[in-house]
Amino acid sequence: MVTLRQPQPATRQILIVEDDEDTAEVVTAIMSQAGYTVMAVDRGQVALHEIHNAPPDLVLLDLGLPDMNGLEVLRQVRANSLLPLIVLSGYTEERDKVIALEAGADDYLAKPFSPEELVARIGALLRRVEWTVPVEPKLAVRQLEVDLARRVVLMRGKRLQLTPIEYALLVALMRHAGQVLTHDELLRMVWGDQYSGDFSVLRVNVSRLRQKLDENPRAPSYIVTVAGQGYTMPLRP
């Protein structure tokens, strides 16, 4: 039997949205053994109702639901909430992963997956949500400001709504403004060592951030690609 580390210090609420009964039972058992409180539903509309009325700490979402497309569930969640969300899908093509990430998923895990990997990815994402008061209270690059103590991001004085991953990626770039961060350096900083080489998750989140930071994302000025290396946040336009 696999022994999974218990999350500390508090029990977190996980909502599983999965219509396959066997898969839902397996994932529920994995999450329960890891110390989470779990609720499983098999319909997208039911999931949206639960998220609206009693938001969980994290959602595990299957895309193949009987009443509505899982991507539509994801889009509706993102229209109103930034809660952590991982897609669990039987679709293994890179394009399917990119589509889900572009729609707002924080992570994508293709079936079948190991219990250890699932628990590790959930733990890594939840750690992005937790924070302690940092040594430096604020970061600023040109017209972009981040209040680290309150996790508030302002662009030209207007508050931006970022997912936990988008926020972590932005802070990493701002803390190293003026420097080039390689793809693997950013993956380690934001997602962890297990994501080494997973450039699609980085590329999609950079694209999502550019949509929020720049008036013209096709000519980005805050997150600039350095060909063959990675990304940089210039100190000057």
Buried (B, 14 or more C-beta within 10 A) or exposed (E): EEEBEEBEEEEBBBBBBBBBEEBBEBBBEBBEBBBBEBBBBBBBEBBBEBBEEEBBBBBBBBBEBEEBEBBBBBEBBBEEBBBBBBBBBEBEEEEBBBBBBBBBBBBBBBEEEEBBEBBBBBBBBBEBBEBEEEEEEEBEBBEBBBEBEEEBBBBEEEEBEBBBBBBBBBBBBBBBBEEEBEBBBBBBBBBBEEBEEBBBBBBBBBBBBBEBBBEEBEEBBBBBEEEEEBBBBBEEE
